[in-house]
Amino acid sequence: MRQTFLLIPILLAGCGEKTAKPSAPPAHAETIAHESELLKLTLTPEAQRRLGIGLVRVGGGSATATREVAGEIVVPPISANGVPVNSTTNLQQIGSQQAAADAELARASAQARLARIALDRAASLVREEAGSVRARDEAAAALAAAQAALGAARQQRRLLGPAVASLGSQAVLWVRASVFGSDMGNVRREAAATVRTLGDAGLPRSARPVQAPPSANTVAGTVDLYYAVDNRDRAFRVGQRVSVDLPLAGQTEGLSVPSAAILRDIHGGEWVYQKTAPDTFVRQRVEVASESGGRALLARGLSVGAQVVTDGAAELFGTEFGAAH
């Protein structure tokens, strides 16, 4: 009974107090769909101003059809008949072969100089009527043989490519793009490709098509195409993996949004934040067909006239997952 009498005053005192009404939070998250972690964000106007939310309406658009393939940075050969140097090249063996070719080139150059001197001497003796025509003709034949050997030595050296020590300082590098044989007929071989580094926010670079010895991977069923890219700023390294967008015949139609509206998660999923009601935003999955000039062409995911977030999209992403308040 003592405990009962002690609780009554406490309960009465609690009932007599007025509870202050809490203010509405600036952001509220509510689960609305079957997608894991997909939430509906309701933001107050003040929260939207603080996050710098900017909106744009989805419209139609078109772009040149492209196909993204894997690429590798390689070193172009010196001559048209040379083979590019790639990450699988045995540089130690190439360096040894280059040293032997340089020595052979130096020897052939010396032989050609000696043959030229011998011919000039024989011709001078014939003019002074102190030598034989036969000796002059033999000297001329020896010079021709020496010059042929010199030409062969130069060509052999060109086939071995630039010196191993200078591979990392080439002003122009090539990109080897691996294309499936079934797609070769759709690739516009005369048009430039776009090269992008992996995991980097750097600007994409244009690469012009070049002629190279034919190569392919019979196991993977791919054919190699080569493109030249400017490397005067040393942005690429030999063996580096890159992404190559190859131009295809025809145009791709779809919905166009600013690239700033596209968000990508750690799994490569592509999303935008769509305004579905006043002060309400929902993360919507989309599929990007291509990107060019700051615009993204969507293959699916939205409808014409929908409002998506451009400025502040990353802040909304952080708000949804608790990284911003």
C-alpha positions as CSV (number, residue, x, y, z in Angstrom):
1,M,0.0,0.0,0.0
2,R,2.9,2.4,0.7
3,Q,4.1,2.1,-2.9
4,T,0.6,2.9,-4.2
5,F,0.3,6.1,-2.2
6,L,3.8,7.2,-3.3
7,L,3.0,6.8,-7.0
8,I,-0.3,8.8,-7.0
9,P,1.3,12.2,-6.3
10,I,3.9,11.6,-9.0
11,L,1.3,10.7,-11.6
12,L,-0.8,13.7,-10.6
13,A,2.2,16.0,-10.9
14,G,3.0,14.6,-14.4
15,C,-0.5,15.1,-15.6
16,G,-0.4,18.7,-14.5
17,E,2.6,19.7,-16.6
18,K,2.2,21.0,-20.1
19,T,4.3,19.3,-22.8
20,A,5.9,21.7,-25.3
21,K,5.0,20.9,-28.9
22,P,8.2,20.0,-30.9
23,S,9.0,21.9,-34.1
24,A,8.8,20.1,-37.4
25,P,12.2,18.8,-38.6
26,P,13.6,20.4,-41.8
27,A,13.9,17.0,-43.5
28,H,11.8,13.9,-43.1
29,A,12.5,10.5,-44.7
30,E,9.7,8.0,-45.4
31,T,9.9,4.5,-47.0
32,I,7.7,4.3,-50.1
33,A,8.8,1.6,-52.5
34,H,10.2,-1.9,-52.8
35,E,13.7,-0.7,-53.7
36,S,16.0,-1.2,-50.8
37,E,16.7,2.1,-49.0
38,L,14.4,4.0,-51.3
39,L,12.9,7.0,-49.4
40,K,10.7,9.9,-50.0
41,L,12.3,13.1,-48.9
42,T,10.1,16.0,-47.7
43,L,12.1,19.2,-47.2
44,T,11.0,22.5,-45.9
45,P,11.5,25.5,-48.2
46,E,14.2,26.7,-45.8
47,A,16.0,23.3,-46.1
48,Q,15.8,23.5,-49.9
49,R,17.3,27.0,-49.9
50,R,20.1,25.8,-47.6
51,L,20.9,22.8,-49.9
52,G,20.7,25.0,-53.0
53,I,18.1,22.9,-54.8
54,G,17.7,23.6,-58.5
55,L,15.2,22.0,-60.8
56,V,14.9,21.3,-64.5
57,R,12.2,19.7,-66.6
58,V,13.0,16.6,-68.6
59,G,12.8,17.0,-72.4
60,G,13.5,15.0,-75.5
61,G,16.8,14.8,-77.2
62,S,19.1,12.9,-79.5
63,A,22.8,12.1,-79.8
64,T,25.2,10.2,-81.9
65,A,25.0,6.5,-81.0
66,T,28.1,5.2,-79.2
67,R,29.3,2.0,-77.8
68,E,31.5,1.9,-74.7
69,V,34.4,-0.6,-74.8
70,A,37.5,-1.3,-72.8
71,G,40.8,0.2,-74.0
72,E,44.5,0.1,-73.2
73,I,47.1,2.8,-73.6
74,V,49.9,1.6,-75.9
75,V,53.0,3.2,-77.5
76,P,52.8,3.7,-81.2
77,P,55.5,2.2,-83.5
78,I,58.0,4.4,-85.3
79,S,57.2,3.0,-88.7
80,A,53.9,2.0,-90.3
81,N,54.9,-1.7,-90.2
82,G,55.9,-1.6,-86.5
83,V,54.0,-3.2,-83.6
84,P,52.7,-1.1,-80.7
85,V,54.3,-1.6,-77.3
86,N,51.7,-2.6,-74.7
87,S,51.6,-3.9,-71.1
88,T,52.4,-7.5,-72.2
89,T,55.5,-6.6,-74.1
90,N,58.7,-7.9,-72.7
91,L,60.6,-4.7,-72.2
92,Q,63.8,-6.4,-71.3
93,Q,63.9,-8.4,-74.5
94,I,62.9,-5.3,-76.5
95,G,65.7,-3.3,-74.9
96,S,68.2,-6.0,-75.8
97,Q,67.0,-6.2,-79.4
98,Q,67.1,-2.4,-79.7
99,A,70.7,-2.3,-78.5
100,A,71.7,-4.9,-81.1
101,A,69.8,-3.1,-83.8
102,D,71.5,0.2,-82.9
103,A,74.9,-1.5,-83.1
104,E,74.0,-3.0,-86.5
105,L,72.8,0.4,-87.7
106,A,76.0,2.1,-86.7
107,R,78.1,-0.6,-88.4
108,A,76.0,-0.4,-91.6
109,S,76.4,3.4,-91.6
110,A,80.2,3.1,-91.3
111,Q,80.3,0.6,-94.1
112,A,78.3,2.9,-96.3
113,R,80.6,5.8,-95.6
114,L,83.7,3.7,-96.5
115,A,82.1,2.4,-99.7
116,R,81.3,6.0,-100.7
117,I,85.0,7.0,-100.1
118,A,86.2,4.1,-102.1
119,L,83.9,4.9,-105.0
120,D,85.0,8.6,-105.0
121,R,88.6,7.5,-105.1
122,A,88.1,5.0,-107.9
123,A,86.2,7.6,-109.9
124,S,88.9,10.2,-109.4
125,L,91.6,7.8,-110.6
126,V,89.5,7.0,-113.8
127,R,89.2,10.7,-114.5
128,E,93.0,11.1,-114.1
129,E,93.5,8.0,-116.3
130,A,95.3,6.4,-113.5
131,G,92.8,3.7,-112.5
132,S,90.6,1.1,-114.2
133,V,86.9,1.4,-115.0
134,R,86.4,-2.1,-113.6
135,A,87.7,-1.0,-110.2
136,R,85.3,2.0,-110.3
137,D,82.4,-0.2,-111.2
138,E,83.2,-2.7,-108.4
139,A,83.4,0.2,-105.9
140,A,80.0,1.4,-107.1
141,A,78.5,-2.1,-106.6
142,A,80.0,-2.2,-103.1
143,L,78.4,1.2,-102.3
144,A,75.0,0.0,-103.5
145,A,75.3,-3.1,-101.3
146,A,76.4,-1.1,-98.3
147,Q,73.4,1.3,-98.8
148,A,71.0,-1.6,-99.1
149,A,72.4,-3.0,-95.8
150,L,72.0,0.4,-94.2
151,G,68.4,0.7,-95.3
152,A,67.6,-2.8,-93.9
153,A,69.3,-1.9,-90.6
154,R,67.2,1.3,-90.3
155,Q,64.0,-0.5,-91.0
156,Q,64.8,-3.2,-88.5
157,R,65.4,-0.5,-85.9
158,R,62.1,1.2,-86.7
159,L,60.2,-2.0,-86.2
160,L,61.4,-2.2,-82.6
161,G,59.7,1.1,-81.8
162,P,61.0,4.0,-79.6
163,A,63.7,3.5,-77.1
164,V,62.6,1.8,-73.9
165,A,63.9,4.7,-71.9
166,S,61.6,7.2,-73.7
167,L,58.3,5.1,-73.5
168,G,56.9,7.3,-70.7
169,S,57.6,10.6,-72.5
170,Q,55.8,10.1,-75.8
171,A,53.8,13.2,-76.9
172,V,51.3,11.0,-78.7
173,L,50.1,7.6,-77.5
174,W,47.7,5.1,-79.0
175,V,44.6,3.6,-77.5
176,R,43.8,0.0,-78.3
177,A,40.1,-0.6,-78.2
178,S,38.7,-4.1,-78.1
179,V,35.5,-4.4,-80.1
180,F,33.4,-7.5,-80.5
181,G,33.3,-8.9,-84.0
182,S,29.5,-8.6,-84.2
183,D,29.8,-4.8,-83.6
184,M,32.5,-4.0,-86.1
185,G,30.0,-3.4,-88.9
186,N,28.3,-0.6,-86.9
187,V,31.5,1.3,-85.9
188,R,32.2,4.5,-87.8
189,R,35.9,3.9,-88.5
190,E,36.6,7.4,-89.9
191,A,35.1,9.2,-86.9
192,A,37.0,10.2,-83.7
193,A,36.4,8.2,-80.5
194,T,36.2,9.6,-76.9
195,V,38.7,8.4,-74.3
196,R,37.9,8.6,-70.6
197,T,40.1,7.5,-67.6
198,L,38.6,5.1,-65.1
199,G,37.5,6.5,-61.7
200,D,38.6,10.0,-62.6
201,A,36.6,13.2,-63.0
202,G,38.9,14.5,-65.7
203,L,37.4,15.7,-69.0
204,P,37.1,13.1,-71.8
205,R,39.5,13.4,-74.7
206,S,39.0,13.0,-78.4
207,A,41.2,10.4,-80.2
208,R,41.6,10.2,-84.0
209,P,41.6,6.8,-85.8
210,V,44.9,5.5,-87.0
211,Q,46.1,2.6,-89.1
212,A,47.9,-0.3,-87.3
213,P,48.8,-3.9,-88.0
214,P,45.7,-6.1,-87.6
215,S,45.3,-7.8,-84.3
216,A,42.5,-9.6,-82.5
217,N,41.7,-11.9,-79.5
218,T,40.3,-15.2,-80.8
219,V,39.4,-16.3,-77.3
220,A,37.4,-13.2,-76.4
221,G,36.1,-12.8,-80.0
222,T,37.3,-9.2,-80.2
223,V,39.0,-7.1,-82.8
224,D,41.4,-4.3,-82.0
225,L,40.9,-0.8,-83.2
226,Y,43.6,1.9,-82.6
227,Y,43.2,5.6,-81.9
228,A,45.8,8.4,-81.3
229,V,45.4,10.6,-78.3
230,D,47.4,13.7,-77.2
231,N,49.6,13.0,-74.2
232,R,51.8,16.1,-74.0
233,D,50.5,16.7,-70.4
234,R,51.5,13.1,-69.4
235,A,47.9,12.3,-68.5
236,F,48.3,8.7,-69.6
237,R,50.7,5.9,-68.9
238,V,51.6,2.8,-70.9
239,G,49.4,-0.1,-70.0
240,Q,46.7,2.2,-68.4
241,R,43.1,0.9,-68.7
242,V,40.7,3.4,-70.1
243,S,37.1,3.6,-71.4
244,V,36.6,4.2,-75.1
245,D,33.3,5.5,-76.6
246,L,33.2,4.4,-80.2
247,P,30.9,6.3,-82.6
248,L,28.2,4.1,-84.3
249,A,26.1,4.7,-87.3
250,G,22.7,6.4,-86.6
251,Q,21.3,8.5,-83.9
252,T,20.0,7.6,-80.4
253,E,16.7,9.1,-79.3
254,G,15.7,9.5,-75.7
255,L,15.1,12.0,-72.8
256,S,17.7,14.6,-72.1
257,V,18.8,15.9,-68.6
258,P,21.8,17.8,-67.4
259,S,24.7,15.5,-66.4
260,A,24.7,17.2,-63.0
261,A,21.4,15.5,-62.2
262,I,22.9,12.0,-62.6
263,L,24.1,10.3,-59.4
264,R,25.9,7.0,-59.3
265,D,26.1,4.7,-56.3
266,I,29.0,2.3,-55.4
267,H,27.4,-0.4,-57.5
268,G,27.3,1.7,-60.6
269,G,23.6,2.3,-60.4
270,E,22.4,5.6,-62.0
271,W,19.8,7.8,-60.2
272,V,18.1,11.2,-60.3
273,Y,16.0,12.9,-57.7
274,Q,12.5,13.7,-59.1
275,K,10.1,16.2,-57.6
276,T,6.9,14.3,-57.2
277,A,4.9,16.8,-55.1
278,P,5.5,20.2,-53.5
279,D,8.6,20.0,-51.3
280,T,8.8,16.2,-52.0
281,F,11.6,14.4,-53.8
282,V,12.1,10.7,-54.7
283,R,15.2,9.0,-55.9
284,Q,14.4,7.5,-59.3
285,R,16.5,4.9,-61.1
286,V,17.5,5.7,-64.7
287,E,19.7,4.3,-67.4
288,V,22.1,6.7,-69.2
289,A,22.5,5.9,-72.9
290,S,25.2,8.5,-73.6
291,E,26.7,11.8,-72.2
292,S,28.0,14.7,-74.3
293,G,28.4,18.4,-73.8
294,G,27.1,18.4,-70.2
295,R,23.9,16.6,-71.2
296,A,22.9,13.0,-70.5
297,L,20.6,11.0,-72.8
298,L,18.4,8.6,-70.9
299,A,17.4,5.2,-72.2
300,R,14.7,4.7,-69.6
301,G,13.6,5.8,-66.2
302,L,11.6,9.1,-66.6
303,S,8.9,10.7,-68.6
304,V,8.7,14.0,-70.5
305,G,8.0,17.0,-68.3
306,A,9.2,15.5,-65.1
307,Q,11.1,17.8,-62.8
308,V,14.5,16.5,-61.6
309,V,17.1,18.1,-59.3
310,T,20.3,19.4,-60.8
311,D,21.9,21.7,-58.3
312,G,21.9,20.1,-54.9
313,A,21.4,16.5,-56.1
314,A,24.5,15.3,-54.2
315,E,23.3,17.0,-51.1
316,L,19.9,15.2,-51.3
317,F,21.8,12.0,-51.7
318,G,23.6,12.7,-48.4
319,T,20.4,13.8,-46.7
320,E,18.7,10.5,-47.6
321,F,21.5,8.4,-46.2
322,G,22.1,10.5,-43.1
323,A,25.3,12.2,-44.2
324,A,23.7,15.7,-44.1
325,H,21.1,17.3,-41.9
